[in-house]
């Protein structure tokens, strides 16, 4: 069922035309090679922006409407600040834009956001879930705990939504409805930052409204955040995410490691193979893997960042994933347009298969 759509947000207008809704024209972006033979191909789309905002490279369909999933959270965090989110410290603001792993620091920070508005976990409207991080999930289950709203990876965003609604005097009930004043404000911010109207509104996995934009629009929004002055709402969100990458994701997660390897990088992943990354000078990349395969997301992102002029040695740990046979490496997964492999670079954290 289609969610109620805030009409003012989806109309063509000051933000520009909404992207076309069509089957995206994805193309091959990654190959899995086993024993010298291409065993699997991942299709998708990639866009690379130069520092002046022009498209420096494009593969596939960056103009079609798509769902950014959690890669939209930095934009929603900006929208929450604009809508009246009470002042939060950097760690808490990073959690607002997070898809967190669910470790104790993540949970404690979400509780702190809730307490700021006299709220509790019972007020959260996101779906109950186990922690997203593998180690965190095992530890959680080992304590005999089941799915919970606090543990779900979007709980920071939901806590901030509730806190903003309370600060503005808006009803907490129905805060996830697309027609709620809070969600209308967030839709307007997404449209303004992407420079285009919203093509469609549905419901994300956590229960929040999900706005369809284009990969190009999303990547331009990432560049806007990355280049914003520190005292702006965009700059505050970018600064918090850069300072606390392990709060935005989790310890050992590839996005946190990428930010650690590239100081000043703004990066956020999303379910179904989405990734944005932007440098302080405005160079930015956007990636969508058509089949949602997470294993292809980071190698394709690394190849896109290489087109921004990033040192290949810095990107090496992210550029390929080994393919295993009998416990030994017998191939690799890499972007189709990546530089030639070098044996000393095939050492990512997780095997491809």
C-alpha positions in Angstrom: 0.0 0.0 0.0 1.3 3.4 -0.9 1.8 5.7 2.1 0.1 9.1 2.3 2.3 11.4 0.3 3.0 15.0 1.4 2.0 16.6 -1.9 4.0 19.8 -1.4 7.2 17.7 -1.2 6.6 15.6 -4.3 5.5 18.4 -6.7 7.9 19.8 -9.1 8.8 23.2 -7.8 11.7 25.2 -6.3 13.6 22.0 -5.6 13.4 21.0 -9.3 11.5 18.2 -11.0 11.1 14.8 -9.4 13.3 12.0 -10.9 11.5 9.7 -13.3 10.0 6.5 -11.9 11.1 3.7 -14.2 13.0 0.4 -14.0 16.6 1.6 -13.5 18.9 1.0 -16.4 21.6 -0.6 -14.4 24.8 -2.1 -15.9 27.5 -4.5 -14.7 29.5 -2.8 -12.0 31.2 -5.7 -10.2 32.4 -9.2 -11.1 33.1 -12.3 -8.9 35.9 -14.3 -10.5 36.7 -17.8 -9.4 39.6 -19.7 -10.8 39.9 -17.2 -13.7 36.3 -17.5 -14.8 33.6 -14.9 -14.1 31.2 -16.7 -11.8 28.9 -13.8 -10.9 28.1 -10.3 -12.1 26.5 -7.5 -10.0 24.7 -4.8 -11.9 24.2 -1.3 -10.5 24.8 2.4 -11.0 27.6 4.7 -10.0 28.1 8.5 -10.1 31.2 10.5 -9.3 31.0 14.3 -8.9 33.9 16.7 -9.3 34.5 19.4 -6.7 32.5 21.9 -8.8 29.4 19.6 -8.7 29.6 18.4 -12.3 29.4 14.7 -13.2 32.9 13.5 -13.7 31.9 9.8 -14.2 28.7 7.9 -14.5 27.9 4.2 -15.1 24.4 2.9 -15.2 21.3 5.0 -14.3 21.9 7.8 -11.8 18.8 9.7 -12.8 16.0 7.2 -12.1 14.1 7.4 -8.8 15.3 4.9 -6.2 15.1 4.4 -2.4 18.3 5.5 -0.6 17.4 3.5 2.5 19.6 4.4 5.4 21.9 6.5 3.2 19.1 9.1 3.6 19.7 9.4 7.3 22.3 12.3 7.1 19.7 14.3 5.2 17.0 13.4 7.7 19.3 14.5 10.5 19.7 17.9 8.9 16.0 18.1 8.6 15.5 17.3 12.2 17.8 20.1 13.2 15.9 22.5 10.9 12.6 21.3 12.4 13.7 22.1 15.9 15.7 19.2 17.3 17.0 20.4 20.7 20.8 20.9 20.9 22.7 17.5 21.2 26.4 16.9 21.6 28.3 15.5 18.6 28.1 11.8 19.8 24.3 12.0 20.1 24.0 13.8 16.7 26.1 11.0 15.1 23.6 8.5 16.5 20.7 10.4 14.9 22.3 9.7 11.4 23.4 6.1 12.4 22.7 2.6 11.4 24.3 1.4 14.5 25.6 -2.0 15.4 23.8 -2.1 18.8 26.8 -2.1 21.2 26.4 -0.6 24.7 27.7 2.8 23.7 25.1 3.0 20.9 22.3 2.0 23.2 23.4 4.3 26.0 23.5 7.3 23.6 20.0 6.5 22.3 18.7 6.3 25.9 20.3 9.7 26.5 18.5 11.3 23.5 15.2 9.9 24.8 15.8 11.2 28.4 16.4 14.6 27.0 12.7 14.8 26.1 11.4 12.7 29.1 10.9 9.8 26.7 11.5 6.1 27.1 12.1 3.1 24.8 8.3 2.4 25.0 7.7 5.6 23.0 9.8 4.4 20.0 7.8 3.5 16.9 10.5 1.6 15.0 10.2 -2.2 14.6 11.8 -4.4 17.3 14.9 -6.2 16.1 18.1 -7.7 17.3 21.4 -5.7 17.2 22.7 -5.3 13.6 26.3 -6.1 14.4 27.2 -9.8 14.4 29.2 -9.7 17.6 26.7 -7.4 19.3 23.8 -9.8 18.2 25.6 -12.8 19.6 26.3 -11.0 22.9 22.7 -9.9 23.1 21.3 -13.4 22.5 23.8 -14.8 25.0 22.2 -12.6 27.6 18.8 -14.2 26.8 17.5 -11.0 25.2 15.1 -10.9 22.3 14.2 -8.2 19.6 13.8 -4.7 21.0 13.2 -1.2 19.6 16.3 0.2 21.3 18.5 -2.5 19.7 17.2 -1.9 16.2 19.8 0.0 14.1 17.5 3.0 13.4 16.7 3.8 17.0 18.8 6.9 17.1 16.9 8.5 14.3 13.5 7.5 15.9 14.6 8.9 19.2 15.5 12.2 17.6 12.2 12.3 15.7 10.3 11.9 18.9 12.4 14.5 20.7 11.8 17.0 17.8 8.1 16.4 17.8 7.9 17.0 21.6 10.0 20.2 21.3 7.7 21.5 18.6 4.5 20.5 20.5 3.5 18.1 17.7 1.7 14.8 18.7 4.0 11.8 19.3 1.3 9.5 18.1 1.5 9.1 14.4 5.0 10.6 14.2 5.8 8.1 11.5 2.8 9.0 9.2 4.0 10.7 6.0 1.4 13.5 6.7 2.7 14.3 10.2 4.2 17.8 10.4 7.6 16.3 11.3 7.7 14.1 8.2 6.5 17.0 6.0 9.4 19.0 7.3 11.9 16.2 6.6 10.5 15.7 3.1 11.0 19.4 2.4 14.6 19.2 3.6 15.3 16.1 1.5 13.9 17.8 -1.6 15.9 21.0 -0.9 19.3 19.2 -0.3 18.9 16.9 -3.3 17.7 19.7 -5.5 14.7 17.7 -6.8 11.2 16.8 -6.0 10.4 13.5 -4.2 9.2 11.0 -6.7 7.4 8.7 -4.3 7.0 8.0 -0.6 6.8 4.5 1.0 7.7 2.9 4.3 11.3 2.0 5.2 12.1 -1.2 7.1 12.2 0.6 10.4 8.7 2.0 9.8 9.7 5.6 8.9 8.7 7.3 5.6 11.2 6.6 2.9 11.6 9.2 0.1 12.5 8.2 -3.5 15.1 10.5 -5.1 17.8 9.8 -7.7 21.3 8.6 -7.0 22.6 11.8 -8.6 20.4 13.9 -6.3 21.5 11.9 -3.2 25.2 12.3 -4.1 24.8 16.0 -4.6 23.2 16.2 -1.2 26.2 14.4 0.3 28.5 16.9 -1.3 26.5 19.7 0.2 26.8 18.3 3.7 30.5 17.6 3.2 31.3 21.2 2.1 29.0 23.0 4.5 30.3 25.5 7.0 30.7 24.0 10.5 28.1 26.3 12.1 25.3 25.3 9.7 22.9 22.4 10.2 24.5 20.5 7.4 28.0 21.2 8.8 27.0 20.0 12.3 25.7 16.7 11.0 28.8 16.2 8.8 31.1 17.1 11.7 29.4 14.7 14.0 29.6 11.8 11.5 33.3 12.5 10.7 34.2 12.6 14.4 32.3 9.5 15.5 32.3 7.1 12.5 31.9 4.1 14.9 28.8 5.6 16.3 27.4 6.1 12.8 28.0 2.4 12.1 30.0 0.2 14.5 33.4 -1.1 15.5 35.0 -2.9 12.5 32.3 -2.0 10.0 33.6 -1.1 6.6 32.2 2.4 6.5 33.9 3.3 9.8 37.2 1.9 8.6 36.8 3.9 5.3 36.3 7.1 7.2 39.3 6.2 9.4 41.4 5.7 6.3 40.3 9.0 4.7 40.1 11.8 7.3 37.5 14.3 6.4 35.4 11.8 4.5 31.6 11.9 5.0 30.2 8.4 4.3 26.9 6.5 4.9 25.7 3.1 3.7 22.2 1.9 3.2 20.4 -1.5 2.8 20.1 -2.9 -0.7 23.6 -1.9 -1.7 23.6 1.9 -1.3 26.6 4.0 -0.5 27.5 7.7 -0.5 30.8 9.2 0.3 31.9 12.8 0.0 35.2 14.7 0.5 35.5 18.2 2.1 36.1 19.8 -1.3 32.9 18.5 -2.8 34.1 15.4 -4.7 31.5 12.8 -4.0 30.4 9.3 -5.1 27.1 7.5 -5.0 26.7 3.7 -5.5 23.6 1.5 -5.9 24.0 -2.3 -6.3 20.9 -3.5 -8.2 20.5 -6.8 -6.5 21.2 -5.3 -3.0 24.3 -7.4 -2.5 26.3 -5.8 0.2 29.5 -7.6 -0.8 29.7 -5.5 -4.0 29.0 -2.2 -2.3 32.5 -1.3 -1.0 34.6 -2.6 -3.9 32.5 -0.5 -6.3 32.7 2.5 -3.9 36.5 2.2 -3.7 36.7 2.2 -7.5 34.6 5.3 -7.6 36.7 7.0 -5.0 39.8 6.2 -7.0 38.2 8.3 -9.8 38.2 11.2 -7.3 42.0 10.9 -7.2 42.3 9.0 -3.9 45.6 7.1 -3.5 45.0 3.5 -4.5 47.1 2.3 -1.6 44.7 3.9 0.8 41.8 2.3 -1.0 43.4 -1.2 -1.3 41.8 -2.8 1.8 38.4 -1.9 0.4 38.9 -2.5 -3.4 38.6 -6.2 -3.6 37.2 -9.2 -1.6 38.8 -12.6 -1.9 36.8 -15.6 -3.2 37.6 -18.8 -1.2 37.8 -22.4 -2.3 38.6 -25.0 0.3 39.8 -22.2 2.6 42.3 -20.9 0.1 41.9 -17.8 -2.1 41.0 -18.8 -5.6 39.6 -15.5 -7.0 38.3 -12.1 -6.1 35.3 -9.8 -6.3 36.1 -6.3 -7.7 34.6 -3.5 -9.6 34.5 -4.0 -13.4 36.3 -0.7 -14.0 38.8 -1.0 -11.1 42.6 -0.8 -11.5 44.3 -4.2 -12.1 44.6 -6.3 -8.9 47.8 -6.5 -7.0 48.2 -9.5 -4.7 49.2 -7.5 -1.7 45.9 -5.6 -1.9 43.5 -8.4 -1.7 43.0 -8.3 2.1 39.6 -7.1 3.0 37.9 -8.1 6.2 35.2 -10.4 4.9 35.4 -13.0 2.2 33.1 -12.9 -0.8 32.3 -16.6 -0.8 
